[in-house]
Amino acid sequence: MFVKIASVIGALVVLGLLGMTVPTTVQLTKLDIGLRSSLSSTSRLVNIESTIIQKNKSLQTLIQTAASMNRSLQITDATTAQLQKNIASINQLNADTLHINQSIGTDAKSGAANLGKIASSLQQLGSSMTSLQQSLSALDSVVHQDVSNMAQMKQATHNMNSKVPGV
C-alpha cells in the first residue's frame, strides 16, 4: 500500500516537473527562430554594405565595420548552433522524463528505480540549463557588439551620403 502511494506521489512530482520544462522548451524554440531570423537579416545587411563599398571606394570605415560584422556573425552562428544543441538535449531529457513517467504509471513496483532515473535526468537537465545560460550570455555580448557595429555603419553611411550630391 505504501509503495503504491509513494509511486503515485512520485508520478505526480515527475509530471509536475515535466509540465514546467515543456514551456521552457517552447520558449527556447521561439528564441532559436528569432535568432535565425536576426542572423538572416544581418547577413542581408552585410551583403548590402558590400555593394555600397564596391561602388564607393572612399569608405574605409565601412570596410572595417563589415569585417567586424562578419566576425560577429560567425560568433552568432556558433552560439546559435550551441543553443540548438542545448535545446535538443533538453528535448531528449524531456522525452526521457516522459518515458519514465509512463513507466511509473504502469509499473508501481519499479518506482524507486525510476525516481533514481528521474533524479539523474534532472541533474543532466540542470547542467544543460547552465550551458544554455552561458550560451545566452555569450549571445548577449555578441548582440551588444552588433548594436555598436550598426551605429558605426549608420554614421559611416551618413558620412558617405553627405559626400554624394542629391542623396
C-alpha positions as CSV (number, residue, x, y, z in Angstrom):
1,M,0.0,0.0,0.0
2,F,2.8,2.4,0.9
3,V,4.7,1.6,-2.3
4,K,1.6,2.4,-4.4
5,I,1.1,5.7,-2.6
6,A,4.8,6.6,-3.0
7,S,4.6,5.7,-6.6
8,V,1.6,7.9,-7.2
9,I,3.2,10.8,-5.4
10,G,6.4,10.2,-7.3
11,A,4.5,10.2,-10.6
12,L,2.7,13.4,-9.7
13,V,6.0,15.1,-8.8
14,V,7.6,14.0,-12.1
15,L,4.5,15.1,-14.1
16,G,4.8,18.5,-12.4
17,L,8.4,18.8,-13.3
18,L,7.7,17.8,-16.9
19,G,4.9,20.4,-17.1
20,M,7.5,23.0,-16.0
21,T,10.1,22.0,-18.6
22,V,7.8,21.9,-21.7
23,P,7.1,25.7,-21.7
24,T,10.8,26.4,-21.3
25,T,11.5,24.2,-24.3
26,V,8.8,26.1,-26.3
27,Q,10.3,29.4,-25.4
28,L,13.8,28.3,-26.3
29,T,12.4,27.1,-29.7
30,K,10.9,30.6,-30.2
31,L,14.2,32.2,-29.2
32,D,16.0,30.0,-31.7
33,I,13.6,31.0,-34.5
34,G,14.1,34.7,-33.6
35,L,17.9,34.3,-33.6
36,R,17.8,32.6,-37.0
37,S,15.7,35.5,-38.4
38,S,18.1,38.1,-36.9
39,L,21.0,36.2,-38.4
40,S,19.4,36.2,-41.8
41,S,18.6,40.0,-41.6
42,T,22.1,40.8,-40.5
43,S,23.5,38.7,-43.4
44,R,21.4,40.6,-45.9
45,L,22.6,43.8,-44.3
46,V,26.2,42.7,-44.7
47,N,25.5,42.0,-48.4
48,I,24.1,45.5,-48.9
49,E,27.0,47.0,-47.2
50,S,29.4,45.1,-49.5
51,T,27.6,46.6,-52.6
52,I,27.9,50.1,-51.2
53,I,31.7,49.6,-50.6
54,Q,32.2,48.3,-54.2
55,K,30.5,51.4,-55.6
56,N,32.3,53.9,-53.4
57,K,36.0,53.1,-52.7
58,S,36.5,56.0,-50.2
59,L,34.7,54.3,-47.3
60,Q,37.5,52.5,-45.4
61,T,35.4,52.7,-42.1
62,L,32.6,50.7,-43.7
63,I,35.1,48.0,-44.8
64,Q,36.4,47.7,-41.3
65,T,32.8,47.6,-39.9
66,A,31.9,44.9,-42.4
67,A,34.8,42.8,-41.3
68,S,33.8,43.2,-37.7
69,M,30.1,42.3,-38.5
70,N,31.3,39.2,-40.3
71,R,33.3,38.1,-37.2
72,S,30.2,38.9,-35.1
73,L,28.0,36.8,-37.5
74,Q,30.4,33.9,-37.1
75,I,30.2,34.1,-33.3
76,T,26.4,34.4,-33.5
77,D,26.2,31.4,-35.8
78,A,28.4,29.4,-33.3
79,T,26.3,30.5,-30.4
80,T,23.1,29.6,-32.2
81,A,24.4,26.2,-33.0
82,Q,25.3,25.7,-29.3
83,L,21.7,26.8,-28.4
84,Q,20.3,24.3,-30.8
85,K,22.4,21.5,-29.3
86,N,21.2,22.6,-25.8
87,I,17.6,22.6,-26.9
88,A,18.0,19.2,-28.5
89,S,19.5,17.9,-25.2
90,I,16.6,19.4,-23.2
91,N,14.1,17.8,-25.6
92,Q,15.8,14.5,-25.2
93,L,15.8,14.8,-21.4
94,N,12.1,15.7,-21.6
95,A,11.4,12.7,-23.7
96,D,13.3,10.5,-21.2
97,T,11.4,12.0,-18.3
98,L,8.1,11.4,-20.1
99,H,9.1,7.7,-20.7
100,I,10.0,7.4,-17.0
101,N,6.6,8.9,-16.0
102,Q,4.8,6.4,-18.2
103,S,6.8,3.6,-16.8
104,I,5.9,4.7,-13.2
105,G,2.2,4.7,-14.1
106,T,2.2,1.2,-15.4
107,D,4.7,-0.4,-13.0
108,A,4.4,0.7,-9.4
109,K,6.9,-1.9,-8.2
110,S,9.8,-0.2,-10.1
111,G,9.0,3.3,-8.6
112,A,12.2,3.7,-6.6
113,A,14.5,2.8,-9.6
114,N,12.5,5.2,-11.8
115,L,12.9,8.0,-9.3
116,G,16.6,7.5,-9.4
117,K,16.5,7.8,-13.2
118,I,14.4,11.0,-12.8
119,A,17.0,12.5,-10.4
120,S,19.7,11.7,-12.9
121,S,17.8,13.2,-15.8
122,L,17.1,16.3,-13.7
123,Q,20.8,16.6,-12.9
124,Q,21.6,16.4,-16.6
125,L,18.9,19.0,-17.3
126,G,20.5,21.3,-14.7
127,S,23.9,21.1,-16.4
128,S,22.2,21.6,-19.8
129,M,20.4,24.7,-18.5
130,T,23.7,26.0,-17.1
131,S,25.3,25.5,-20.5
132,L,22.3,27.2,-22.1
133,Q,22.7,30.2,-19.8
134,Q,26.4,30.5,-20.7
135,S,25.5,30.4,-24.4
136,L,22.8,33.1,-23.9
137,S,25.3,35.3,-22.1
138,A,27.8,34.9,-25.0
139,L,25.0,35.7,-27.4
140,D,24.0,38.8,-25.4
141,S,27.6,40.0,-25.7
142,V,27.6,39.5,-29.5
143,V,24.3,41.4,-29.8
144,H,25.7,44.3,-27.9
145,Q,28.7,44.3,-30.3
146,D,26.3,44.2,-33.2
147,V,24.4,47.2,-31.9
148,S,27.7,49.1,-31.7
149,N,28.7,48.0,-35.2
150,M,25.3,49.1,-36.6
151,A,25.8,52.6,-35.1
152,Q,29.2,52.8,-36.8
153,M,27.6,51.7,-40.1
154,K,24.9,54.3,-39.7
155,Q,27.4,57.0,-39.1
156,A,29.7,55.9,-42.0
157,T,26.6,55.7,-44.3
158,H,25.6,59.2,-43.2
159,N,29.1,60.4,-44.0
160,M,29.1,58.8,-47.4
161,N,25.6,60.2,-48.2
162,S,26.8,63.7,-47.3
163,K,29.6,63.3,-49.9
164,V,27.3,62.3,-52.7
165,P,25.2,65.2,-54.2
166,G,21.5,64.6,-54.2
167,V,21.4,61.9,-51.5
